[in-house]
Amino acid sequence: MRRRRQAPEDLHNKERWLISYADFITLLFAFFVVMYSVSSVNEGKYKVLSDTFTGVFNAPQRSLQPIPVGENPVSPAPLDTPETADRQESSETEDVQMPELDTRERAQVLQTMANQLELEFDELIDQGVVTLEASDQWLELNLPNSMLFGSGDAEPHYDAFAVIEKIATVIAERDNAVKVEGFTDNQPIRTGRFPSNWELSTARAAAVVRMLTMEGIEPERLAAVGYGQYQPVARNDTEEGRRRNRRVVLIISRDASIRGAMR
């Protein structure tokens, strides 16, 4: 009895799955190429910041030297003339009128930034992980240290860059001063890098400032302050209280003067 030959069309149909499989492999390869290119950028930022802080923390200690203070020459006071008196009176009038309008506009800008930050961190705010407080003079964004740093360290971990990038996106087109404050719990630390919580909290604040500058924020707008363990928001006798005290706070001022925001 002769065996029935299989039609060529049947063989073609059985091998059709190879085409779909090849398309899937090609798309998967393209996806991984894109993901790798994105991660390479973040790794570059991370390496630059990591190398910077490694160099700073490994630098030899320096002794404190007094700064000589000399007498500055006193320049003579300008003579008053009718023309200068008129110009001075005109400028004083402008200084009285303009700040009121500028203050209202800046308060509106501050509220706009508050709304944008609330959208960027909405889930974390709802969960109580991040807090955002606002007034007509400043915004206060409270971030737990665990979002940015490892325990007892001031080198930002990989995910910290995404957090800072969100903040930089909101404040980039403004001129508002930003003060970054670092806080710790009362657990003592004594290492070569951080002799006390003063150094740890200040280094963490400085790390956030450095990341903001890497995202394009002007350094003139920024300041870093460390408070150590001495400004707690909760009791340090529980783990939950210590967790709340370990934080980084960004104070976004209504004004552009960073020294004014520090007062």
Legacy VTK file of the C-alpha trace (Angstrom):
# vtk DataFile Version 3.0
C-alpha trace
ASCII
DATASET POLYDATA
POINTS 263 float
0.000 0.000 0.000
1.497 3.341 -1.076
2.129 5.956 1.656
0.376 9.215 0.986
2.827 12.083 0.456
2.332 15.155 2.579
1.348 18.185 0.602
3.949 20.992 0.409
1.305 23.410 1.634
1.007 21.486 4.930
4.764 21.708 5.494
4.677 25.439 4.859
1.887 25.934 7.404
3.740 23.995 10.092
6.846 26.178 9.754
4.975 29.483 9.796
5.483 29.844 13.565
9.185 30.438 12.931
8.397 33.812 11.359
6.446 35.009 14.403
9.139 33.690 16.719
11.860 35.549 14.816
9.839 38.786 14.984
9.417 38.362 18.732
13.154 37.800 19.261
13.955 40.904 17.185
11.570 43.080 19.216
12.918 41.693 22.483
16.472 42.469 21.398
15.510 46.048 20.488
13.814 46.487 23.875
16.934 45.421 25.761
19.113 47.737 23.655
16.903 50.705 24.604
16.841 49.756 28.294
20.609 49.336 28.339
21.178 52.762 26.785
18.923 54.408 29.393
20.611 52.636 32.280
24.034 53.591 30.941
23.179 57.276 31.360
22.076 56.761 34.960
25.134 54.667 35.709
27.292 57.497 34.365
25.688 59.976 36.730
26.031 57.542 39.603
29.722 56.921 38.890
30.543 60.643 38.656
28.869 61.366 41.988
30.313 58.259 43.616
33.864 59.155 42.553
33.394 62.726 43.785
32.294 61.717 47.269
34.911 58.997 47.520
37.593 61.596 46.858
36.133 63.996 49.397
35.680 61.472 52.180
39.117 59.912 51.685
40.928 63.252 51.745
43.360 63.743 54.663
42.106 65.717 57.613
43.161 69.338 57.786
43.762 71.346 60.923
41.779 74.494 61.464
43.813 77.642 60.868
42.768 81.133 61.982
41.869 83.508 59.198
43.747 86.808 59.420
41.410 89.752 59.436
42.709 93.113 58.310
41.207 96.546 58.263
39.315 97.338 55.109
39.775 100.843 53.707
36.758 103.025 54.199
35.628 104.633 50.974
34.399 108.226 51.204
30.673 108.792 51.233
29.255 110.223 47.977
28.269 113.861 47.994
24.566 114.616 47.956
23.424 116.692 45.002
19.898 117.580 43.851
20.203 115.077 40.992
21.277 112.208 43.228
18.571 113.077 45.745
15.903 112.908 43.020
17.217 109.565 41.764
17.330 108.188 45.303
13.762 109.285 45.992
12.585 107.742 42.710
14.311 104.428 43.428
12.887 104.336 46.960
9.394 104.834 45.534
9.911 101.948 43.110
11.261 99.752 45.918
8.126 100.418 47.932
5.689 99.672 45.101
7.322 96.836 43.145
7.930 94.228 45.890
4.181 93.961 46.601
3.456 92.920 43.021
6.528 90.696 42.928
5.514 89.019 46.181
2.053 88.169 44.850
3.485 86.726 41.655
6.066 84.697 43.551
3.421 83.330 45.889
1.477 82.117 42.840
4.625 80.516 41.391
5.247 78.793 44.719
1.719 77.385 44.726
2.197 76.122 41.167
5.355 74.285 42.211
3.520 72.818 45.204
0.852 71.421 42.882
3.494 69.950 40.565
5.411 68.307 43.408
2.178 66.883 44.752
1.543 65.255 41.369
5.099 63.897 41.143
4.950 62.270 44.602
1.198 61.668 44.903
1.398 57.958 45.755
4.189 58.411 48.302
2.343 61.344 49.874
-0.827 59.248 50.133
1.195 56.479 51.806
2.732 58.931 54.277
6.270 58.225 53.065
6.800 61.761 51.724
5.268 64.903 53.199
4.751 68.265 51.511
3.876 71.401 53.448
3.269 74.804 51.898
2.772 78.411 52.883
2.908 81.675 50.980
6.646 81.967 51.762
8.073 78.472 51.333
7.534 74.815 50.436
8.873 72.001 52.607
9.399 68.614 50.944
10.307 65.935 53.491
12.044 62.803 52.150
13.052 59.808 54.281
16.755 58.980 54.154
15.936 55.472 52.968
14.776 56.915 49.626
18.224 58.372 48.982
20.941 56.743 51.099
21.996 53.535 52.740
22.258 53.197 56.506
25.098 55.281 57.949
26.213 56.443 54.499
26.045 59.650 52.454
26.620 58.126 49.031
23.285 58.152 47.147
22.037 54.798 46.002
20.947 54.168 42.421
17.235 54.982 42.855
17.984 58.378 44.423
18.646 59.928 41.021
15.067 59.347 39.873
13.774 61.113 42.995
16.034 64.144 42.546
15.248 64.278 38.831
11.547 64.700 39.634
12.319 67.616 41.941
14.688 69.234 39.451
12.041 69.050 36.731
9.703 71.163 38.861
12.189 73.817 39.987
14.378 74.020 36.869
12.602 76.920 35.151
12.398 79.023 38.325
14.862 81.104 40.312
13.641 80.178 43.804
16.306 79.513 46.412
16.479 75.933 47.718
17.936 74.980 51.098
18.634 71.268 51.620
18.630 70.143 55.256
19.998 66.844 56.557
18.850 65.171 59.801
19.710 61.942 61.632
18.424 59.987 64.602
20.308 59.914 67.915
22.184 56.676 67.249
25.905 57.530 67.550
28.236 57.124 64.605
32.025 57.297 64.716
33.804 56.354 61.502
36.689 57.712 59.485
34.273 59.508 57.185
31.729 60.595 59.779
33.071 61.294 63.282
29.542 62.250 64.372
26.000 62.767 63.112
26.897 66.383 62.287
29.168 65.238 59.466
26.746 62.555 58.279
23.748 64.884 58.041
25.774 67.623 56.342
27.279 65.196 53.837
23.820 63.913 52.915
22.522 67.440 52.365
25.578 68.226 50.238
25.021 65.066 48.192
21.479 66.167 47.336
22.782 69.618 46.362
25.370 67.977 44.112
22.715 65.838 42.419
20.539 68.904 41.825
23.437 70.672 40.115
23.976 67.594 37.961
20.351 67.963 36.866
21.013 71.552 35.758
19.976 73.568 38.831
22.146 76.666 39.294
24.526 76.311 42.271
23.850 79.921 43.274
20.310 78.901 44.239
21.378 76.096 46.564
22.629 75.635 50.116
23.283 72.555 52.267
22.820 72.436 56.045
23.272 69.565 58.498
21.470 69.480 61.859
22.670 66.096 63.064
20.372 64.555 65.678
19.369 67.838 67.291
16.140 68.713 65.462
13.966 65.585 65.873
10.346 65.424 64.782
9.641 62.276 66.825
10.944 60.452 69.891
14.120 58.446 69.384
13.177 55.667 71.819
11.242 53.716 69.147
12.286 52.435 65.727
9.413 54.307 64.076
10.471 57.552 65.728
14.089 57.102 64.671
12.957 56.342 61.120
11.015 59.610 60.976
13.991 61.563 62.289
16.300 60.239 59.562
15.306 62.581 56.762
16.317 65.115 54.141
14.168 68.239 53.809
14.131 70.605 50.844
13.014 74.136 51.716
11.987 75.952 48.531
11.802 79.661 49.211
9.401 82.121 47.650
12.373 84.422 47.034
15.471 84.095 44.900
17.990 85.015 47.600
19.530 81.918 49.160
20.943 83.929 52.056
17.491 85.347 52.701
16.096 81.800 52.749
18.737 80.784 55.306
17.555 83.355 57.842
LINES 1 264
263 0 1 2 3 4 5 6 7 8 9 10 11 12 13 14 15 16 17 18 19 20 21 22 23 24 25 26 27 28 29 30 31 32 33 34 35 36 37 38 39 40 41 42 43 44 45 46 47 48 49 50 51 52 53 54 55 56 57 58 59 60 61 62 63 64 65 66 67 68 69 70 71 72 73 74 75 76 77 78 79 80 81 82 83 84 85 86 87 88 89 90 91 92 93 94 95 96 97 98 99 100 101 102 103 104 105 106 107 108 109 110 111 112 113 114 115 116 117 118 119 120 121 122 123 124 125 126 127 128 129 130 131 132 133 134 135 136 137 138 139 140 141 142 143 144 145 146 147 148 149 150 151 152 153 154 155 156 157 158 159 160 161 162 163 164 165 166 167 168 169 170 171 172 173 174 175 176 177 178 179 180 181 182 183 184 185 186 187 188 189 190 191 192 193 194 195 196 197 198 199 200 201 202 203 204 205 206 207 208 209 210 211 212 213 214 215 216 217 218 219 220 221 222 223 224 225 226 227 228 229 230 231 232 233 234 235 236 237 238 239 240 241 242 243 244 245 246 247 248 249 250 251 252 253 254 255 256 257 258 259 260 261 262
